C-alpha cells in the first residue's frame, strides 16, 4: 500500500524533500499557522518564490496576533484572580 506522502497532487515540491513539511508539523504538534509558515518557507524556491514568502509572512502576522490575544486573555485571568 502506498503512502499518501508518496503521491502529491500538483507537482513534486514536497515529495522530493527528505522530510515533508506535513510530516514535521504533525510530529511536532504544530498548529495551523505554524504548519502553513513551514509549508511556504520550505517550498518557496521550488514553487512560487516571493509569493510564498509573502504567504509565510502573512501567517506569521496572524500567529503573532493570535499569540498577543492569548497573552492578553491570560493577563486578564491573572488580574481577576487577585
C-alpha positions, 0 to 999 in steps of 0.5 A: 500500500502506498503512502499518501506522502508518496503521491502529491497532487500538483507537482513534486515540491514536497515529495522530493524533500527528505522530510515533508513539511506535513510530516514535521508539523504533525510530529511536532504538534504544530498548529495551523499557522505554524504548519502553513509558515513551514509549508511556504518557507520550505517550498518557496524556491521550488514553487512560487518564490516571493509569493510564498514568502509573502504567504509565510509572512502573512501567517506569521502576522496572524500567529503573532496576533493570535499569540498577543490575544492569548497573552492578553486573555491570560493577563486578564485571568491573572488580574481577576484572580487577585 
